[in-house]
Amino acid sequence: MKIEQITDESISVVEHSHLTITELSQAVKIEHTQVIAWVNEGVLHPVGDTPDQWVFTGDAFRKAKLASNLFHSFEINPPGIALAIDLLEQVDELQKQLADLNKTQAR
């Protein structure tokens, strides 16, 4: 799968695909070395033993896109990106729990 430009329609397709490291790198406009660093920091969790064998899912695409934006916009290093994404995921989870609690209390 060669990805030239990411659009809303292509994001939907990519999220339901399996990508190689090359395809993921192209999709989020980042070097292979950054993807490897994000894997080493636990940001991304590919299937496979080596970078040449890695396969990434749509969830990895979403995280890589966020990581790429953080890297390009703020020049955050891989450990900082891992921390930022972890904190953002915690905020999302807390927001979901709060929404569920509010629904329960509204009944």
C-alpha positions as CSV (number, residue, x, y, z in Angstrom):
1,M,0.0,0.0,0.0
2,K,1.6,3.2,-1.1
3,I,0.3,6.3,0.6
4,E,1.0,9.6,-1.2
5,Q,-1.3,12.0,0.8
6,I,-3.4,11.5,3.8
7,T,-7.1,12.6,3.5
8,D,-10.1,11.9,5.8
9,E,-11.1,9.1,3.4
10,S,-7.7,7.5,3.4
11,I,-7.4,7.7,7.2
12,S,-10.4,5.4,7.4
13,V,-8.8,2.9,5.0
14,V,-5.5,3.1,6.8
15,E,-7.1,2.5,10.2
16,H,-8.4,-0.8,8.9
17,S,-5.2,-1.9,7.3
18,H,-1.9,-3.5,8.3
19,L,1.1,-1.4,7.4
20,T,4.8,-2.1,7.1
21,I,7.3,0.3,8.7
22,T,7.9,1.9,5.3
23,E,4.2,2.4,4.7
24,L,3.7,3.8,8.2
25,S,6.7,6.1,7.8
26,Q,5.4,7.4,4.5
27,A,1.9,7.8,5.9
28,V,3.0,10.0,8.8
29,K,5.9,11.6,7.0
30,I,8.6,10.5,9.4
31,E,11.9,8.6,9.0
32,H,12.2,4.9,9.8
33,T,14.5,5.7,12.7
34,Q,11.8,7.7,14.5
35,V,9.4,4.8,14.1
36,I,12.0,2.4,15.6
37,A,12.6,4.9,18.5
38,W,8.8,5.0,19.2
39,V,8.7,1.2,19.2
40,N,11.6,1.1,21.6
41,E,9.8,3.7,23.9
42,G,6.6,1.6,23.9
43,V,4.6,4.1,21.9
44,L,3.9,1.6,19.1
45,H,3.5,-2.1,19.4
46,P,4.1,-3.8,16.0
47,V,3.7,-7.5,15.3
48,G,7.0,-9.1,14.2
49,D,10.5,-9.5,15.6
50,T,12.5,-7.1,13.5
51,P,11.8,-3.8,11.7
52,D,11.7,-5.6,8.4
53,Q,9.0,-8.0,9.7
54,W,7.0,-5.4,11.7
55,V,3.3,-5.0,10.9
56,F,1.4,-2.0,12.3
57,T,-2.4,-1.8,12.8
58,G,-4.7,1.2,12.5
59,D,-4.3,1.9,16.2
60,A,-0.5,2.3,15.6
61,F,-1.3,4.6,12.7
62,R,-3.3,6.9,14.9
63,K,-0.5,7.0,17.6
64,A,2.2,7.4,14.9
65,K,0.3,10.3,13.4
66,L,0.0,12.0,16.8
67,A,3.7,11.2,17.6
68,S,4.7,12.7,14.2
69,N,2.7,15.9,14.9
70,L,4.3,16.2,18.4
71,F,7.7,15.6,16.9
72,H,7.3,18.1,14.0
73,S,5.4,20.8,15.9
74,F,7.3,20.7,19.2
75,E,10.5,18.8,18.5
76,I,9.7,16.4,21.4
77,N,12.1,13.5,21.7
78,P,10.9,9.8,21.8
79,P,10.6,9.5,25.6
80,G,8.7,12.8,25.8
81,I,6.4,11.6,23.0
82,A,5.8,8.4,24.9
83,L,4.9,10.4,28.1
84,A,2.7,12.8,26.2
85,I,0.7,10.0,24.5
86,D,0.4,8.1,27.7
87,L,-1.0,11.2,29.5
88,L,-3.4,12.0,26.6
89,E,-4.7,8.4,26.7
90,Q,-5.2,8.7,30.5
91,V,-7.1,11.9,30.0
92,D,-9.3,10.2,27.4
93,E,-10.0,7.3,29.7
94,L,-10.9,9.7,32.6
95,Q,-13.2,11.7,30.3
96,K,-15.0,8.4,29.3
97,Q,-15.4,7.4,32.9
98,L,-16.8,10.8,33.8
99,A,-19.2,10.7,30.9
100,D,-20.4,7.2,32.0
101,L,-20.8,8.4,35.6
102,N,-22.8,11.5,34.5
103,K,-25.1,9.2,32.4
104,T,-25.6,6.9,35.4
105,Q,-26.4,9.9,37.7
106,A,-28.8,11.4,35.2
107,R,-31.1,8.3,35.4
